């Protein structure tokens, strides 16, 4: 009997993975290139994101209009995104249109035209996108934090680049980037749904034949060492604050799951400590949460707060107090078990969706090179103890180097971010 999850490696280094869902009407397919903003030189910061935009402007096989219409007019969807470590092109279609979807996403990555006229038009679009982020205080606060915390590393640079760097990206830079995609960075294709793995592998072998090397190297990022804060005053009505740290990945032990459990307990969702204490009990914020970014080599943890400037200092001090209470008092009864149940429930709900399965399989392959079955995760979660979670908590708040960025109104109260830089007392 054939396995539901299969992984193959093509001679040119492309990894092809699939998860079969026999009863599904649709298939989700994605192509991940192992390059994002963190691998860029500052002078061309944003070139990965620019490339992601430009492939939709036409390929050797398709006009931009064909790219926009072929899949959508059949009820499917086609899109792309760039992160600090990856560029992804993905589609979802009914099973009968899977060959079209796969051909399209491979065509985008392999055969973009990158014409000068289209580059100049798209440059204007991207600059407007950058300006929209600069006008969004929550987005800007995250970028300020990242620039401080990961100073000197590629992770410090914004994914979209800056207006200045994007103005310096032309046809030569984009074609050089495309050449690097074909030569220097790993490519992974993942499909989930009613998909035949052998058919997928056979098609990828032809569609991705331009991939010219077996490159599998990964950029490894060290934890950030920036220990500072920065306030930006703008014409806004709310204070937006981001504080965070990062820790090295422990290849032994169950750090990733312990961190995920802690994040659920502390700041992910309405039942979390942050939401209950800051919003429900004290009414100090509409938006308050924590999150995790898993990079190659380190894991980043951050706290995000959006609040009335009149209450900003009280909210910051309350977050500091909540962390101190956690460090001194540990986990509360049943907190760990509730978090375990929530994680397992979330995974199970995602199993109904080909898109969720595709993304989960892709993350697993990119992170470890293999697939981690649900049963293995369930077993590992059951074994994690409160002491393991508290080890991660202490590593984050007592050993981690913290940074903070904030965007607050031009006029108004002062804000002291020092409580978010030191949780030792």
Buried (B, 14 or more C-beta within 10 A) or exposed (E): EEEBBBBBBBEBBBBBBBBBBEEBEBBBBBBBBBBBBBBBEEEBBBBBBBBBBBBBBBBEEBEBEBBEEBBEEEEBEBBBBBBBBBBBBBBBBBBEBBBBBBBBBBBBBBBBBBEEEBBEEBBEEBBEBBEEBBEBBBBBBBBBBBBBBBBEBBBBBBBBBBBEBBEBBBBEBBEEBBEBBBEBBBBBBBBBBBBBBEBBBEBBBEBBBBBEEEBEEBBEBBBBEBBBBBBBEEEBEBBBBBBBBBBEBBEEEBBBBBBBBBBBBBBBBEBBBBBBBBBEEEEBBEBBBBBBBBBBBBBBBBBBBBBBBEBBBBBBBBBBEBBBEBBEEEBEEEBBEBBBEBBBEEBEEBBEBBBBBBBBBBBBBBBEEEBBEEEEBBEBBEEBEBEBBBBBBBBBBEEBBBBBBBBBBEEBEEBBBEBBBEBEE
